[in-house]
Structures are given as C-alpha cells and as structure tokens.
Amino acid sequence: MRWGITPAPIIPLLVDRIGARATGRLALTGERFDAAMALRVGLVHDVCPATELEAAGARFIDHLLLAGPEAVAITKELIAEAVETPFTGAYHDRIVAEAARRRRTPEAAEGLASFREKRKPRWYPGE
C-alpha cells in the first residue's frame, strides 16, 4: 500500500484465513506488526523465542509423526472439502460415514492399541 501497489493476489487467502476485519486493517494500512499481532489475528499458530525455535519445530514434527498417515491424508482432504461444501444433510451423512469407516481400519486398530499399551504407534519412525 505504501508503494501504491495493491496486495490483490493474497487478499482472498487472507480473508479466508484471518477474516475481513483483520485483512482490512493490515492490507489497508500496510502497517508492520509483530509476532504477538500475527498470533492474535491467526496468521501463526504459536510464537516462541528464536532460541527455542528448533525445539518447538521438533515438537510439532513429533506430533505429526505420531498421527496416522492415512488419517492425516483423509483429514487434509476433508478440511479442503469443508471449505467448499455447504453443510447439508447429505454432507453430514458423508462425514459421519467416513468417521465410522475409519474406525474399522488397521491404522485405527494400531492407533488405539498404541494408546491402550502406552507406546508409540508402529508407523512412528524407528518403532
């Protein structure tokens, strides 16, 4: 904005992610903002000191590795679909059926067994 250029390419993404109010404020003013503001408006999930960045990243990666790979892939698809799909009775029935189907998979059986046995799942690297 300060250079007379509109941030048009990222406006739809920002409105989708942080809402029209926050996008309006930041896009119209071109103001600089700190990590606390980015956290407050939802541009970032977490904030940590630079000295703790590697440990914070390692914790995040560990959480991803503990999640069932098939469940992660399907969840990513469902999130993308939910953005585009009105929540109708048919859509509700489909996601309920998907949840029920996933409970009967070998991955779910392993995930539940690992929880019950207080161990990491077999898909976790090194397990």
Secondary structure, DSSP 8 states (H G I E B T S, - for coil): -TTS---GGGHHHHHHHHHHHHHHHHHHH-----HHHHHHHTS-S----GGGHHHHHHHHHHHHHHS-HHHHHHHHHHHHHHHHS---HHHHHHHHHHHHHHHTSHHHHHHHHHHHTTS--TTSTT-
